[in-house]
C-alpha cells in the first residue's frame, strides 16, 4: 500500500521522481524503489516524505485513508467514522473542513450529522465552478 500511496501523493504534488529525490537529497532510483515496492524508507525518510508531499505518515502507511492532516476530531469525526465514509463523502467532508472562509449558522456538533445537506451544497458549488470554465 505504501508504494501506491507514495506515487499518488507525488503525482498529486506534480513532482517527478527526480524532483522529489532532489528535495529529499537522495536519488531517483531510491524513489523508484520505494514506488515499486523494492525497498522501504527509514522512519526519518518517511517523515520527510510526508512533509514534502503534505500528507500524514499514517496515510502513507495505510493506517488511515485521510491524506491531509486535518483534525477531524475537532469536527466530531473519529478516524473509524472517517474510514467508513465513501470516497465521495470524504471528498465532501474534506471540502468543508479545508475552507477557511466558510461559516455555518447553527453549526452541527458533528459534521457527519449534516453530511447530506453538505453534499447538496457541494454539488451546487461544483456546478458553478464548471460553468465558469
DAURNOR-V178117 format. One record per backbone hydrogen bond with DSSP energy under -0.5 kcal/mol. NH is the residue of the N-H (numbers start at 1). CO is the residue of the C=O. If there is no record, write none. Layout:
nh=<NH | NH>
co=<CO | CO>
This chain:
nh=<5 | 6 | 7 | 8 | 9 | 10 | 11 | 12 | 13 | 14 | 15 | 20 | 21 | 22 | 23 | 24 | 25 | 25 | 26 | 31 | 32 | 33 | 34 | 35 | 36 | 37 | 38 | 39 | 46 | 47 | 48 | 49 | 50 | 51 | 52 | 53 | 54 | 55 | 56 | 60 | 61 | 62 | 62 | 63 | 64 | 67 | 70 | 72 | 74 | 75 | 75 | 76 | 77 | 78 | 82 | 83 | 84 | 85 | 90 | 91 | 92 | 93 | 94 | 95 | 96 | 97 | 98 | 99 | 100 | 102 | 103 | 107 | 111 | 113 | 114 | 115 | 118 | 119 | 120 | 121 | 122 | 123 | 124 | 125 | 126 | 127 | 128 | 129 | 130 | 131 | 132 | 133 | 133>
co=<1 | 2 | 3 | 4 | 5 | 6 | 7 | 8 | 9 | 11 | 10 | 16 | 17 | 18 | 19 | 20 | 21 | 22 | 21 | 27 | 28 | 29 | 30 | 31 | 32 | 34 | 33 | 33 | 42 | 43 | 44 | 45 | 46 | 47 | 48 | 49 | 50 | 50 | 67 | 56 | 57 | 58 | 59 | 58 | 58 | 65 | 68 | 70 | 71 | 71 | 72 | 73 | 72 | 76 | 78 | 79 | 80 | 82 | 86 | 87 | 88 | 89 | 90 | 91 | 92 | 93 | 94 | 96 | 98 | 99 | 101 | 104 | 75 | 110 | 111 | 112 | 114 | 115 | 116 | 117 | 118 | 119 | 120 | 121 | 122 | 123 | 124 | 125 | 126 | 127 | 128 | 129 | 130>
